[in-house]
């Protein structure tokens, strides 16, 4: 297994399934009262240029839940804000901690930190990839629907970092994926082309949300304007309005389809309040599973 977790494409199907299996085992054990101590004496640094509630708390809870310690650094607390060379920061931080969890803008930042770090670097989000989130999403899908290889997954909305990582997951794990994105908002073309070439099931991009969700077992969406795109919010609302996940769209999927959203949600924009609070929504289980998958990731890379 790779030392670092930067993107899902770096891992085999067996390695990704190992994360998922271990996360589900850790979840069962924790709910059964087991007190985990696998990372006692270990310290992880959370370096977050982009703030987050769920990602920060779930990583902190995961590390503490394994007996380890956490140092949280916001963007203003690190030399990233002062233009220190990343290779210098990586080599110094590696002398202090047993691993780094990075949430930032450019993928090149986590790539360079990993290149020079002697301890594991985990990508907690960049503008290009969101691997840990997609692993927790797929964990939720397996819990609710069974083996993911049998399923059809639909993505509705922006071809953003979430979409890119879903594409890589589909390529590695072998499930069918259809993405409905407005023209001009497609996923990364290099990631898409590489995944399509390696995939055993179709990975397609369409313009019609109804076509994407037809017969789907899973419907997934995200905000229309991600962090750093706030100035585009008004324009994006106009473009993405036909891509809202509402009751009428959900009815075009299988009757027992589940609905995912990584949160935070803009209710009645990309997803209606009715759907988010409805019986097919699994977003609260999905949010909880972030902590369990983060436990599995930290254990495997820092243990």
C-alpha positions in Angstrom: 0.0 0.0 0.0 1.2 3.5 -0.8 2.7 5.5 2.2 0.5 8.5 1.4 -3.2 8.9 0.5 -3.4 11.6 -2.1 -5.9 10.2 -4.7 -7.8 7.0 -5.0 -6.2 6.1 -8.3 -3.0 5.2 -6.4 -4.7 2.2 -4.8 -5.9 -1.2 -6.0 -9.4 -2.5 -5.6 -8.2 -4.8 -2.8 -6.5 -1.9 -1.0 -9.6 0.3 -1.1 -11.8 -2.6 0.1 -9.4 -3.1 2.9 -10.0 0.4 4.1 -13.8 -0.1 3.9 -13.7 -3.5 5.7 -11.5 -2.2 8.4 -13.7 0.9 9.0 -16.8 -1.3 9.3 -15.0 -3.5 11.8 -13.8 -0.5 13.9 -17.3 0.9 13.8 -18.8 -2.4 15.1 -16.1 -2.7 17.8 -16.6 0.9 19.0 -20.4 0.5 19.2 -19.7 -2.8 21.2 -17.7 -0.9 23.8 -14.2 -1.7 22.6 -11.7 1.0 23.5 -9.1 1.3 20.7 -5.5 2.2 21.5 -3.7 1.3 18.3 -2.2 4.8 17.9 -1.4 5.5 21.5 1.8 7.6 21.6 1.3 8.8 18.0 0.6 12.4 16.9 -1.1 13.6 13.7 -1.1 17.2 12.5 -4.2 18.5 10.8 -3.1 21.3 8.5 -6.2 23.1 7.2 -5.9 26.0 4.8 -9.6 25.4 4.1 -11.7 25.3 7.2 -14.2 22.5 7.9 -16.4 21.4 10.7 -17.1 17.7 9.8 -13.7 16.9 8.4 -11.8 18.4 11.3 -14.0 16.9 14.0 -14.2 13.5 12.4 -10.4 13.3 12.0 -9.9 14.5 15.6 -12.4 12.1 17.0 -10.9 9.3 14.9 -7.4 9.9 16.2 -8.5 10.3 19.8 -10.6 7.2 19.4 -7.5 5.3 18.5 -5.6 6.6 21.5 -3.5 9.2 19.6 -3.1 12.9 19.8 -3.9 15.8 17.4 -2.3 19.1 16.6 -4.6 21.4 14.6 -3.1 24.1 12.4 -5.2 26.6 10.4 -3.7 28.3 7.3 -2.7 31.3 9.3 -0.8 29.1 11.8 1.6 27.6 9.3 4.4 28.8 7.1 2.1 28.1 4.1 0.8 31.6 4.5 4.3 33.0 4.6 5.6 31.2 1.4 8.0 28.9 3.1 9.1 26.2 0.6 6.8 23.2 1.0 9.8 20.9 1.0 11.2 22.6 4.0 7.8 22.5 5.9 7.4 18.8 5.0 10.8 17.8 6.3 10.5 19.8 9.5 6.9 18.6 10.3 8.0 15.0 9.8 10.4 15.4 12.7 7.5 16.5 15.0 4.5 14.3 14.1 3.7 10.8 12.8 1.5 11.9 10.0 0.0 15.0 8.3 -3.6 15.5 7.2 -3.9 18.3 4.7 -7.0 20.2 3.6 -6.0 22.8 1.0 -6.6 24.3 -2.4 -4.1 23.0 -5.0 -3.4 19.3 -5.4 0.2 20.2 -6.0 0.6 21.2 -2.4 -0.2 17.8 -1.0 1.8 16.2 -3.8 4.9 18.2 -2.9 4.5 17.7 0.8 4.3 14.0 0.2 7.3 14.0 -2.0 9.5 15.4 0.8 7.8 14.0 3.9 9.1 10.9 5.6 5.8 10.4 7.4 2.4 9.7 5.7 0.5 12.6 4.1 -3.3 12.2 3.8 -5.4 14.4 1.5 -8.4 15.7 3.4 -9.5 17.7 0.4 -8.0 19.6 -2.5 -9.7 21.4 -5.4 -9.0 18.2 -7.5 -9.6 15.3 -5.2 -11.6 14.4 -2.0 -10.6 10.7 -1.5 -11.4 10.3 2.2 -14.9 11.6 1.7 -15.7 9.2 -1.1 -14.4 6.3 0.9 -16.9 7.2 3.7 -19.7 7.6 1.1 -19.0 4.2 -0.4 -18.9 2.7 3.1 -22.4 4.0 3.6 -23.5 2.7 0.2 -22.2 -0.8 1.1 -24.0 -0.7 4.5 -27.3 0.2 2.9 -27.1 -1.6 -0.4 -24.5 -4.3 -0.3 -21.7 -5.0 -2.7 -21.0 -1.9 -4.7 -20.1 -3.7 -7.8 -23.7 -4.5 -8.4 -24.9 -1.0 -8.2 -25.5 2.0 -10.5 -24.4 5.3 -9.0 -25.6 8.7 -10.2 -23.8 12.0 -9.6 -25.9 15.2 -10.2 -24.3 18.6 -10.3 -20.9 20.1 -10.5 -18.0 18.1 -11.9 -15.9 19.0 -8.9 -13.3 17.3 -6.6 -16.1 15.0 -5.3 -17.0 14.0 -8.9 -13.4 13.4 -9.7 -12.9 11.1 -6.8 -16.2 9.2 -7.5 -14.9 8.6 -11.0 -11.6 7.1 -9.7 -13.5 5.0 -7.2 -15.8 3.6 -10.0 -12.7 2.7 -12.0 -11.1 0.9 -9.2 -14.1 -0.8 -7.5 -16.0 -1.7 -10.7 -19.4 0.0 -10.4 -21.4 1.9 -13.0 -21.3 5.7 -12.7 -23.3 8.3 -14.6 -22.6 12.0 -14.0 -25.0 14.7 -15.0 -23.2 18.0 -15.3 -24.0 21.2 -17.1 -21.9 22.0 -20.1 -18.7 23.8 -19.0 -18.8 22.1 -15.6 -17.6 18.7 -16.4 -15.1 16.6 -14.3 -11.4 16.8 -14.9 -10.9 15.5 -18.5 -7.6 13.7 -17.7 -9.1 11.9 -14.7 -12.2 11.0 -16.6 -10.3 9.6 -19.6 -7.9 7.6 -17.6 -10.7 6.1 -15.4 -12.8 5.2 -18.5 -9.9 3.4 -20.0 -9.3 1.3 -16.9 -12.9 0.8 -15.8 -14.8 -2.5 -16.0 -18.2 -0.8 -15.9 -19.4 2.4 -17.8 -18.4 5.8 -16.5 -20.4 8.4 -18.5 -21.1 12.1 -18.4 -24.5 13.3 -19.6 -26.4 16.6 -19.6 -29.8 15.3 -18.5 -30.2 14.6 -14.7 -33.2 12.4 -15.4 -31.2 10.2 -17.7 -28.4 10.0 -15.1 -30.7 8.8 -12.2 -32.8 6.5 -14.3 -32.5 3.1 -12.6 -29.9 4.3 -10.2 -29.4 2.7 -6.8 -27.6 5.7 -5.4 -28.0 9.5 -6.1 -25.3 11.8 -5.0 -24.9 15.6 -5.1 -22.9 18.4 -3.6 -23.1 22.2 -3.4 -23.1 24.1 -6.6 -20.4 26.6 -5.6 -17.5 25.1 -3.6 -15.2 26.9 -1.2 -13.3 29.5 -3.1 -16.1 29.9 -5.7 -18.4 32.2 -3.7 -18.1 34.9 -6.3 -19.7 32.5 -8.8 -22.7 31.6 -6.6 -25.3 33.7 -8.4 -24.3 32.6 -11.9 -24.0 29.0 -10.8 -27.5 29.0 -9.3 -28.9 29.9 -12.7 -26.9 27.2 -14.5 -27.5 24.4 -12.0 -31.2 25.0 -11.2 -32.2 22.1 -13.5 -29.8 19.8 -11.6 -31.6 20.1 -8.2 -32.1 16.8 -6.5 -35.8 17.0 -5.7 -38.6 14.5 -5.2 -39.5 14.4 -8.9 -35.9 13.5 -9.8 -35.6 10.9 -7.0 -38.7 9.2 -8.3 -36.9 8.5 -11.6 -34.4 6.3 -9.8 -35.1 2.8 -8.3 -37.8 2.9 -5.6 -35.3 1.9 -2.9 -32.5 4.3 -4.1 -30.6 6.1 -1.4 -29.6 9.8 -1.5 -26.1 11.1 -0.5 -24.8 14.6 0.2 -21.4 15.2 1.8 -22.7 18.3 3.7 -23.0 21.1 4.4 -26.1 21.4 2.2 -27.7 24.5 0.8 -31.3 23.4 1.3 -33.6 24.0 -1.6 -30.7 24.8 -3.9 -28.8 21.6 -4.9 -31.1 19.4 -2.8 -34.6 20.1 -1.4 -35.3 20.0 2.3 -37.9 17.4 1.5 -35.4 15.0 0.0 -32.7 15.7 2.6 -35.1 15.0 5.4 -36.9 12.2 3.6 -36.8 8.4 4.1 -34.3 7.8 1.2 -31.7 10.2 2.6 -28.8 8.6 4.4 -26.7 11.7 4.9 -26.5 11.4 8.7 -25.1 7.9 8.5 -22.8 9.2 5.8 -21.6 11.9 8.0 -20.9 9.5 10.9 -19.0 7.2 8.7 -16.4 9.9 8.0 -15.1 9.3 11.5 -15.0 5.5 11.0 -13.2 5.6 7.7 -10.8 8.2 9.1 -10.0 5.7 11.8 -9.2 3.0 9.3 -7.0 5.4 7.2 -5.1 6.7 10.2 -4.6 3.1 11.6 -3.3 1.8 8.3 -1.0 4.7 7.5 0.3 5.6 11.0 0.0 2.3 12.8 
